[in-house]
């Protein structure tokens, strides 16, 4: 059974810092991994999708890496800003036959202080 | 296309009442997902449609829950005889085949 863990659960940093959020998963048989951002009381906003054959994806100040064999992904945020404050969720879609769902971690709550 | 749309955004209902939520996915997406999220937790999978076929259901989806996607376009999620434990955010997402999943803004259900 796939389990997704995100560490740390919460993080508070001063503006301008570079930071790394971690995601680990127990079953390396995945199709892809997606990072999302969620603001309080809102839906999820897609940040980056990494297919199982890829090692990393970049979008602006965000870079996500994937090491499928070790069951890990990291989301790197460069030059953090107060507007980056949100909960960041990772989700994996398994490659087991007959399953299509994304399994989510519990998220990392990020606060960037001005 | 403005993305995944969910209606209503908020619903307050009395225990024992039935409620129905609607999700309009991105038009070219054939995959549609329903999730439930409670405070401080990640979204939990409820069910998945590929076109009009419901291909996967979570054990969380008790007999009181039913979902449909009659023409492979919009979807509805109905909860019968609501209980206080059903209070949560209900999220809908859509995607193409192995492409990025996009979520709606969710429907927040409060059962009083």
Interface residues (C-beta under 8 A of the other chain):
Chain A: X4 X31 X32 X34 X36 X41 X42 X43 X44 X45 X46 X49 X51 X89 X91 X98 X99 X100 X101 X102 X103 X104 X105 X106 X107
Chain B: X4 X6 X31 X33 X35 X40 X41 X42 X43 X44 X45 X48 X50 X55 X56 X58 X91 X93 X98 X99 X100 X101 X102 X103 X104 X105 X106 X108
